[in-house]
Amino acid sequence: MKYTVAVLRFGFSALMLIAVTRSFVYDATHGGDIWPWDWFGYFTNQNNLAAGFVLTLAAVALLTGRRLRWLEYARGAVATYLFIVGSVYWTLLAPLGPPEIVWTNAIVHGVMPAYVLLDWLLIGDRAPLRYSKVWVIFPYAVVWLGVTLTRGATDHWVPYPFLDPASGYGSVALYCAAIVVIAIVVAYAFWAASRTSGILLRRSTNRVVAEATRDHRGDDRLAA
């Protein structure tokens, strides 16, 4: 079973990379903005690439019988981010008009968020995440938001229209506050889900790397 799970993780990571590459090539050949500071400034692009990286490492760790605690937290964080990517797109951005590349859009806004969610909920090769460490989702998100808002106020580039200062900082603040609340709720839900053993690969007993033994044993007991 672990080989099937590893193949799925490798496969979806490759699918994401193909979709993102296709998007970049399309923009490059149709006069789109491919300046790296802009193109990689999208939360969607960054987190799909992060998800592919994390899933690949998780597949390798599974095949080699190693549990990396930081990787388990990274999986929880990426699952949170991609859930937000999918939710924000389908509620705020999809109604604005059809995408230029339907296939790529479906992968990065639908397939990848769904797969990462299912991977986290159904595959139990992770110990419970400590609620006291739910803060790990915030540093990256705060930096991304800070850079984005700064750019919107200075060079007037924003990746998403609801973050455009031209619509008023009150509106931007409201959207940001709503997304922060959603992120907190979703993160706690994913942290709670880590206490289930999963349907596949129920509760790994592989040796843990890079965390004190007493810490990971305490985490394992949370699901007992």
C-alpha positions as CSV (number, residue, x, y, z in Angstrom):
1,M,0.0,0.0,0.0
2,K,2.8,2.4,0.8
3,Y,4.1,2.1,-2.8
4,T,0.6,3.0,-4.1
5,V,0.5,6.1,-1.9
6,A,4.0,7.1,-2.9
7,V,3.1,6.8,-6.6
8,L,0.0,8.9,-6.1
9,R,2.1,11.6,-4.4
10,F,4.7,11.6,-7.1
11,G,2.0,11.5,-9.8
12,F,0.0,14.5,-8.5
13,S,3.2,16.4,-7.9
14,A,4.2,15.8,-11.5
15,L,0.7,16.7,-12.7
16,M,0.8,20.0,-10.8
17,L,4.3,20.8,-12.3
18,I,3.0,20.1,-15.8
19,A,0.0,22.4,-15.2
20,V,2.1,25.3,-13.8
21,T,4.7,24.9,-16.6
22,R,1.9,25.0,-19.1
23,S,0.5,28.2,-17.6
24,F,4.0,29.8,-17.7
25,V,4.6,28.8,-21.3
26,Y,1.1,30.1,-22.3
27,D,1.8,33.5,-20.7
28,A,5.2,33.7,-22.3
29,T,3.8,33.0,-25.8
30,H,0.7,35.1,-25.5
31,G,2.2,38.3,-24.2
32,G,1.4,37.6,-20.5
33,D,3.3,38.9,-17.5
34,I,6.1,36.4,-16.8
35,W,8.3,38.7,-14.8
36,P,9.2,36.3,-11.9
37,W,8.4,38.9,-9.2
38,D,4.9,39.0,-10.6
39,W,4.3,35.5,-11.9
40,F,5.5,33.8,-8.7
41,G,3.7,36.4,-6.6
42,Y,0.4,34.5,-6.9
43,F,-0.5,32.6,-3.7
44,T,-1.9,29.9,-6.0
45,N,1.4,29.4,-7.9
46,Q,3.5,29.5,-4.7
47,N,1.4,27.0,-2.8
48,N,0.9,24.5,-5.6
49,L,4.7,24.4,-6.0
50,A,5.0,24.1,-2.2
51,A,2.5,21.2,-2.2
52,G,4.4,19.4,-5.0
53,F,7.6,19.7,-3.0
54,V,6.0,18.6,0.2
55,L,4.2,15.6,-1.4
56,T,7.4,14.5,-3.1
57,L,9.3,14.6,0.2
58,A,6.4,12.8,1.9
59,A,6.6,10.1,-0.7
60,V,10.3,9.7,-0.3
61,A,10.0,9.6,3.5
62,L,7.3,6.9,3.2
63,L,9.4,4.7,0.9
64,T,12.5,5.1,3.2
65,G,10.6,4.4,6.4
66,R,11.4,7.8,7.9
67,R,9.1,10.2,9.8
68,L,10.2,13.8,9.6
69,R,8.1,15.8,12.1
70,W,8.8,19.1,10.4
71,L,7.4,17.5,7.2
72,E,4.2,16.5,9.0
73,Y,3.7,20.1,10.1
74,A,4.5,21.2,6.5
75,R,1.9,18.9,5.2
76,G,-0.7,20.4,7.6
77,A,0.3,23.9,6.6
78,V,0.1,23.2,2.8
79,A,-3.2,21.5,3.2
80,T,-4.5,24.6,5.0
81,Y,-3.1,26.9,2.3
82,L,-4.5,24.9,-0.6
83,F,-7.9,24.6,1.0
84,I,-7.9,28.4,1.1
85,V,-6.7,28.6,-2.5
86,G,-9.6,26.5,-3.7
87,S,-12.2,28.2,-1.5
88,V,-11.1,31.7,-2.4
89,Y,-10.9,31.0,-6.1
90,W,-14.3,29.3,-6.4
91,T,-16.1,31.9,-4.2
92,L,-14.5,35.2,-5.2
93,L,-12.6,34.7,-8.5
94,A,-14.4,32.1,-10.6
95,P,-17.5,34.3,-10.9
96,L,-15.4,37.1,-12.5
97,G,-15.0,35.1,-15.8
98,P,-13.7,32.0,-17.4
99,P,-10.0,31.2,-17.1
100,E,-7.6,31.4,-20.1
101,I,-6.4,27.8,-19.6
102,V,-9.2,25.7,-18.4
103,W,-7.1,22.5,-17.8
104,T,-4.4,24.3,-15.8
105,N,-7.0,26.2,-13.8
106,A,-8.8,23.0,-12.9
107,I,-5.6,21.4,-11.7
108,V,-4.3,24.2,-9.5
109,H,-7.6,25.4,-8.1
110,G,-9.5,22.1,-7.9
111,V,-7.6,18.9,-8.3
112,M,-4.5,19.7,-6.2
113,P,-6.5,21.2,-3.3
114,A,-8.8,18.2,-3.3
115,Y,-5.9,15.7,-3.5
116,V,-3.9,17.3,-0.7
117,L,-7.1,17.4,1.5
118,L,-7.8,13.7,0.8
119,D,-4.1,12.8,1.3
120,W,-4.2,14.5,4.7
121,L,-7.5,13.0,5.9
122,L,-7.2,9.5,4.6
123,I,-3.5,8.6,4.8
124,G,-2.3,8.1,8.3
125,D,1.5,8.3,8.0
126,R,1.6,11.2,10.4
127,A,1.4,11.7,14.2
128,P,-1.1,14.2,15.7
129,L,0.0,17.8,15.3
130,R,0.2,19.8,18.5
131,Y,-2.3,22.6,18.8
132,S,0.3,24.8,20.4
133,K,2.2,24.7,17.1
134,V,-0.7,25.8,14.8
135,W,1.1,29.1,14.6
136,V,3.4,27.6,12.0
137,I,0.9,28.4,9.2
138,F,1.2,32.2,9.8
139,P,4.8,33.4,9.2
140,Y,4.7,32.6,5.4
141,A,1.2,33.9,5.0
142,V,1.9,37.1,6.8
143,V,5.0,37.8,4.8
144,W,3.2,37.1,1.5
145,L,0.3,39.4,2.5
146,G,2.7,42.1,3.7
147,V,4.7,42.0,0.4
148,T,1.5,41.9,-1.7
149,L,-0.1,44.9,0.1
150,T,3.1,46.9,-0.1
151,R,3.4,46.3,-3.8
152,G,-0.2,47.2,-4.3
153,A,0.4,50.6,-2.5
154,T,3.7,51.3,-4.3
155,D,3.8,49.8,-7.8
156,H,0.1,49.1,-8.0
157,W,0.5,45.4,-8.8
158,V,-1.8,42.9,-7.0
159,P,-2.4,39.3,-7.9
160,Y,-6.1,39.3,-7.0
161,P,-8.6,42.1,-7.4
162,F,-10.0,41.9,-3.8
163,L,-6.5,43.0,-2.6
164,D,-6.4,46.1,-4.8
165,P,-6.0,49.3,-2.8
166,A,-8.0,51.1,-5.5
167,S,-11.1,49.4,-4.1
168,G,-10.5,51.0,-0.7
169,Y,-8.4,49.8,2.2
170,G,-11.5,49.1,4.2
171,S,-12.6,46.6,1.7
172,V,-9.1,45.0,1.5
173,A,-8.9,44.9,5.3
174,L,-12.3,43.1,5.4
175,Y,-11.3,40.5,2.9
176,C,-8.0,39.9,4.7
177,A,-9.7,39.6,8.1
178,A,-12.1,37.1,6.7
179,I,-9.3,35.0,5.1
180,V,-7.4,35.0,8.4
181,V,-10.4,33.8,10.3
182,I,-11.0,31.1,7.7
183,A,-7.3,30.1,7.9
184,I,-7.4,29.7,11.7
185,V,-10.6,27.6,11.6
186,V,-9.3,25.4,8.8
187,A,-5.9,25.0,10.4
188,Y,-7.5,23.8,13.7
189,A,-9.7,21.5,11.7
190,F,-6.7,19.9,10.0
191,W,-4.8,19.7,13.2
192,A,-7.8,17.9,14.7
193,A,-7.9,15.6,11.7
194,S,-4.3,14.6,12.4
195,R,-5.6,12.8,15.5
196,T,-7.4,10.3,13.4
197,S,-5.4,7.3,12.3
198,G,-6.5,7.5,8.6
199,I,-7.9,4.8,6.4
200,L,-4.7,4.0,4.6
201,L,-1.3,3.4,6.3
202,R,-2.9,3.7,9.7
203,R,-0.6,5.4,12.2
204,S,2.9,5.0,11.1
205,T,5.4,3.4,13.5
206,N,8.4,4.3,11.5
207,R,11.3,6.0,13.3
208,V,11.1,9.7,13.7
209,V,13.9,11.9,12.6
210,A,14.8,15.4,13.9
211,E,12.6,15.5,17.0
212,A,13.3,14.4,20.5
213,T,12.0,11.0,21.3
214,R,9.9,12.1,24.2
215,D,8.1,14.7,22.0
216,H,7.0,12.4,19.2
217,R,6.0,9.6,21.7
218,G,3.8,12.2,23.4
219,D,2.3,13.1,20.0
220,D,1.7,9.4,19.2
221,R,-0.2,8.9,22.5
222,L,-2.6,11.7,21.6
223,A,-4.2,9.3,19.1
224,A,-4.2,6.3,21.4
